[in-house]
């Protein structure tokens, strides 16, 4: 198995998100036909996801002679189902506490910068602007919820966990407890489209990444990540599909 250093790590981490974020900014500047959150998911499906899976498939082909997910599963060990669920539930609880005590503080401290940057962009880039999102036809909103749910609960988190907690962690040249910590920090910074939640993401993903590294089982982080995103999707869809004059 060929290992890579910090430069190789940075290339693999930031290439997908730079391509995605650049196209999202460019297309989103002119797009008025669909909600930007749906636009983002569509662009991510055809840029970030193929690039991340491409790295995994390419190195699997080089190491094993065939395209597969094997390079993302190096050194993985099975654990009992109850342990996987217990760990995922434990970290989900930690994420819940962090969302109450850390995330609001971080957002409040950065609200001035966030509001200024959003003021430079056309309407739609603020995914918290529910009034704008609700201005779209109900059929569009339902389609947005369906696609956002599939992408954000399954496609996105599973791919990211295979890529970060699996492939990048096992292929980085320095293997010690600092490896999952470094990758968890880079994972947070890689969210260029959501730059105001870095402390929150680091707080919840660093201990998770260390646990996954020690247990050698990324199913823990996959389940945790899917659960967190499911909660986010339910909250978002409930908000934009709630009855109101915007949907009339």
Helices and strands as residue ranges (DSSP letters): H 6-30, H 36-46, H 48-64, G 70-72, H 81-101, H 103-109, H 111-119, H 130-133, H 138-150, I 151-155, H 156-161, I 162-168, H 169-171, H 177-189, G 192-194, H 198-215, H 219-240, G 245-247
